[in-house]
């Protein structure tokens, strides 16, 4: 089965759970601009990711002729670890930079402007945000060098975590209520991104004691935040989501920045 179809089915599964729980549509909080941004950004993985992977394959073939599949004999565990560093650590770094520089944040602003948090937000970004992800370019090189079988497994696992972390149905909170499961949740919240830790990153009010939009940058692994001092872990989620003290902008400025910057 195609890995992209698997990820799509996982996304749909989370969306159905949210829909049944009444936590997907957020009719009162959703604006016309939200709908247009989400419809436009839904095409990003289809339009941009294959192009990047193809471009890196062509570039690698030109720079290192005869290198196709050169690392295919590596053990699977070593490929997986390499992908965690080359892709996920690089995504953490880019995500952190995007929140540290006002200009770079313009590419990422759409992801945080929604006044709700659910799976609709997973791919919500400007058209260029994903094109600038260094991890995608590194992954393209590694795929050409022979990482394909392990990459597809890695990508599926990573997307399960990322989609789940954006879910409005907090699976980690539910798991914590199971007798004897709190130590497991304690460990998971320090290793991977979960709904509770990632919700803090999307919170709107820094004064609520939970919101931490200048941290909790991890996408797949939350461990990077723990190691680099950007983690904040709470047992509850923010009361409100969105951008604090920032004026709203029309959909084309969020989706097409910088082409429609003016």
Buried (B, 14 or more C-beta within 10 A) or exposed (E): EEBBEBBEEBBEEBBEBBEEEEBBEBEEEBEEBBEBBBEBBBEBBEEBBEEBBEEBBEBBEEEEEEBEEEBEEBEEEEBBEBBBEBBBBBBBBBBBBBBEEEEBBBBBBBBBBBBBBBBBBBBBBBBBBBBBBBBBBBBBBBBBBBBBEBBBBBBBEBBBBBBBBBBBBBBBBEBBEEEEBEEEBEEBBBBBBBBBBBBBBBBBBBEBEBBBBEBBBBBBBBBBBBEBEBBBBBEEBBEBBBBEEEEEBEBBBBBBBEEEEE
